Amino acid sequence: MRDNGRVTSATRQPETAADTLPPRLIATDLDGTLLRDDKSVSPRTVAALAAAEEAGIEVFFVTGRPARWMDVVSDHVHGHGLAICGNGAAVVDLHGGPGSHRFVKVRELERANALDAVRLLRDAAPGTVYAVEQTYGFYQEPAYPKLHMEIPDSLAPAEELLSPGHRAAAEPVLKILAYHPEMDPDAFLTLARLAIGDRANVTRSSPSALLEISGPGVSKASTLALCCAERGISHEQVVAFGDMPNDVEMLTWAGRSYAMGNAHPDVIAAASGRTVANNEDGVAVVIEQLLTELP
């Protein structure tokens, strides 16, 4: 074991049944987890992912990113080439490369639920502004700040963007983004969950007060569970990695899970183990160790 002064690499809790089963699938978040802060994938991590696939372990990228932002890992797709995007709202085939991704599964946020969420959160936290993430389009309110890597397809109040008469009304809504310019991020998340209730699933992955609102029951964990069931893979055979609150359900569900050295406190509490930070190749550290334990 290597100690970096903050966390011990690949440290696990006392052995459980999952520790005795060979892993069949690795599920890893991207930003703050697999990716370094400069959004690169290190040579060590590339080699570790390839070695896992070579050993017969599937690798799923499980991220809050939309499909069109998956170019950061398109060069590292092996095997099936599937990714879970939008915090579980879509399963995407990455083989086509940037701009040619195929949606395999979509778990949309119904517009009625989205409108309820917008109204309830606007009442609970005045000053909240919104953007709408759809399968191919991105739309936002005029006051929504430039937080993303693209120009919105149109500007209008969220109620108009989500209306049946909007030009993209036939396109599924994957999630709503809600930003507050003044609130503490964790306090905003707690308030939103109380206000919105079971009409939608609310989480966050940004260091700012930016929330991600998906359909009821839609999360990284629930979509990963569906993908694993289709492959005959049990949760005990899954190893998961993450760093932010949107990873908590996935880390709790997986048989073995690792919080990054840079992880949010809620993630550390949810995971069964810890590894070093994303900039120190924490995912690769664990994968390399797992491969040495294979029969």
ZAMARGU-4260 file (C-alpha; in steps of 0.2 Angstrom, whole numbers, plus 5000, padded with zeros to 4 digits):
<rodrens>
0) 5000/5000/5000 | 5006/5018/4996 | 5002/5032/5008 | 5001/5049/5000 | 4998/5058/5017
5) 4979/5060/5014 | 4972/5043/5010 | 4979/5025/5008 | 4977/5019/4990 | 4964/5005/4987
10) 4960/5004/5006 | 4944/4993/5009 | 4933/4990/5023 | 4933/4973/5032 | 4931/4959/5019
15) 4913/4956/5013 | 4906/4943/5001 | 4909/4955/4987 | 4927/4954/4990 | 4928/4936/4987
20) 4920/4937/4970 | 4930/4941/4954 | 4924/4958/4947 | 4915/4957/4930 | 4912/4975/4928
25) 4920/4992/4932 | 4909/5007/4933 | 4918/5024/4934 | 4913/5042/4935 | 4923/5053/4924
30) 4925/5071/4930 | 4935/5071/4946 | 4937/5052/4945 | 4944/5045/4930 | 4949/5061/4922
35) 4963/5072/4929 | 4958/5090/4932 | 4964/5095/4915 | 4951/5083/4908 | 4964/5071/4901
40) 4965/5052/4904 | 4983/5048/4909 | 4993/5034/4900 | 4993/5024/4916 | 4974/5025/4917
45) 4973/5021/4898 | 4984/5005/4901 | 4974/5000/4916 | 4957/5001/4907 | 4964/4991/4892
50) 4971/4978/4904 | 4954/4976/4913 | 4945/4973/4896 | 4959/4961/4891 | 4955/4951/4907
55) 4937/4950/4903 | 4931/4964/4914 | 4918/4976/4906 | 4921/4995/4909 | 4907/5007/4909
60) 4909/5025/4910 | 4895/5032/4921 | 4894/5051/4920 | 4883/5066/4922 | 4889/5072/4905
65) 4878/5072/4890 | 4883/5061/4876 | 4890/5075/4865 | 4903/5078/4879 | 4910/5061/4878
70) 4924/5065/4866 | 4936/5065/4881 | 4935/5046/4882 | 4930/5041/4864 | 4948/5036/4861
75) 4948/5024/4875 | 4932/5014/4871 | 4935/4995/4871 | 4923/4980/4870 | 4905/4985/4870
80) 4908/5004/4870 | 4893/5009/4880 | 4892/5023/4892 | 4879/5029/4905 | 4876/5048/4902
85) 4866/5061/4910 | 4866/5053/4928 | 4857/5038/4921 | 4845/5046/4909 | 4853/5038/4894
90) 4864/5023/4888 | 4874/5028/4874 | 4885/5018/4861 | 4901/5028/4859 | 4908/5018/4844
95) 4902/5031/4831 | 4913/5044/4839 | 4909/5062/4843 | 4893/5068/4835 | 4888/5050/4830
100) 4883/5043/4846 | 4868/5031/4846 | 4856/5031/4860 | 4853/5013/4866 | 4841/5017/4881
105) 4833/5034/4886 | 4825/5037/4903 | 4817/5053/4901 | 4810/5066/4913 | 4792/5069/4908
110) 4788/5087/4905 | 4774/5088/4917 | 4786/5082/4931 | 4800/5094/4924 | 4787/5109/4925
115) 4782/5104/4943 | 4800/5104/4948 | 4804/5121/4940 | 4789/5128/4949 | 4792/5121/4966
120) 4810/5125/4966 | 4808/5142/4960 | 4795/5145/4974 | 4807/5137/4987 | 4823/5146/4981
125) 4819/5163/4972 | 4833/5167/4960 | 4835/5149/4953 | 4838/5149/4935 | 4836/5134/4923
130) 4843/5125/4908 | 4835/5110/4899 | 4846/5095/4893 | 4838/5085/4879 | 4845/5070/4869
135) 4852/5082/4856 | 4848/5099/4861 | 4853/5111/4875 | 4841/5126/4880 | 4842/5139/4894
140) 4835/5154/4902 | 4842/5170/4898 | 4849/5173/4915 | 4857/5156/4916 | 4876/5158/4917
145) 4889/5152/4905 | 4893/5136/4914 | 4895/5124/4899 | 4905/5121/4884 | 4892/5126/4871
150) 4880/5139/4865 | 4862/5135/4869 | 4850/5131/4855 | 4838/5144/4861 | 4835/5156/4876
155) 4818/5157/4884 | 4810/5154/4902 | 4810/5136/4907 | 4791/5135/4906 | 4792/5140/4888
160) 4806/5128/4885 | 4796/5114/4892 | 4780/5118/4884 | 4771/5106/4871 | 4773/5120/4859
165) 4792/5122/4860 | 4801/5117/4844 | 4810/5103/4852 | 4794/5096/4861 | 4796/5079/4853
170) 4814/5077/4859 | 4815/5068/4876 | 4821/5079/4891 | 4835/5070/4900 | 4837/5082/4914
175) 4835/5100/4921 | 4849/5110/4927 | 4845/5122/4941 | 4858/5135/4946 | 4857/5147/4961
180) 4870/5162/4962 | 4871/5163/4981 | 4866/5147/4990 | 4878/5135/4997 | 4878/5119/4985
185) 4874/5106/4999 | 4860/5117/5006 | 4853/5120/4989 | 4853/5101/4986 | 4844/5098/5002
190) 4831/5111/4999 | 4828/5105/4982 | 4825/5087/4987 | 4813/5093/5000 | 4803/5105/4988
195) 4802/5093/4974 | 4799/5077/4983 | 4796/5061/4972 | 4792/5071/4956 | 4810/5070/4951
200) 4827/5064/4957 | 4839/5078/4962 | 4858/5077/4964 | 4873/5087/4960 | 4891/5085/4953
205) 4897/5103/4952 | 4907/5112/4965 | 4895/5127/4963 | 4876/5128/4967 | 4871/5118/4951
210) 4858/5104/4953 | 4854/5091/4941 | 4836/5085/4940 | 4831/5069/4932 | 4816/5058/4931
215) 4809/5049/4947 | 4820/5034/4951 | 4833/5039/4937 | 4851/5038/4944 | 4868/5031/4939
220) 4864/5017/4951 | 4847/5012/4944 | 4852/5013/4925 | 4868/5003/4929 | 4858/4990/4938
225) 4847/4988/4922 | 4863/4986/4911 | 4870/4973/4923 | 4854/4963/4924 | 4854/4962/4905
230) 4871/4955/4906 | 4868/4943/4921 | 4880/4953/4932 | 4876/4954/4950 | 4879/4970/4960
235) 4892/4960/4970 | 4903/4958/4954 | 4903/4977/4951 | 4917/4989/4956 | 4913/5007/4956
240) 4922/5024/4958 | 4916/5041/4961 | 4919/5058/4969 | 4903/5068/4970 | 4885/5066/4977
245) 4878/5060/4960 | 4889/5045/4963 | 4882/5040/4980 | 4868/5028/4975 | 4880/5019/4963
250) 4894/5017/4976 | 4881/5011/4988 | 4874/4998/4976 | 4890/4991/4970 | 4898/4976/4978
255) 4915/4986/4980 | 4916/5005/4978 | 4930/5018/4980 | 4929/5036/4984 | 4942/5046/4977
260) 4955/5055/4988 | 4947/5072/4982 | 4929/5065/4985 | 4914/5074/4994 | 4911/5069/5012
265) 4895/5060/5007 | 4904/5050/4994 | 4917/5044/5007 | 4903/5039/5019 | 4895/5029/5005
270) 4909/5020/4998 | 4917/5003/5005 | 4934/5009/5001 | 4945/5024/4996 | 4959/5027/4984
275) 4970/5042/4980 | 4964/5057/4970 | 4960/5058/4952 | 4976/5068/4948 | 4986/5053/4955
280) 4977/5040/4945 | 4966/5033/4959 | 4956/5022/4947 | 4971/5014/4939 | 4978/5011/4957
285) 4963/5000/4961 | 4962/4992/4944 | 4980/4987/4945 | 4978/4979/4962 | 4962/4970/4957
290) 4970/4962/4942 | 4984/4955/4953 | 4970/4946/4963 | 4962/4937/4948 | 4962/4918/4949
</rodrens>
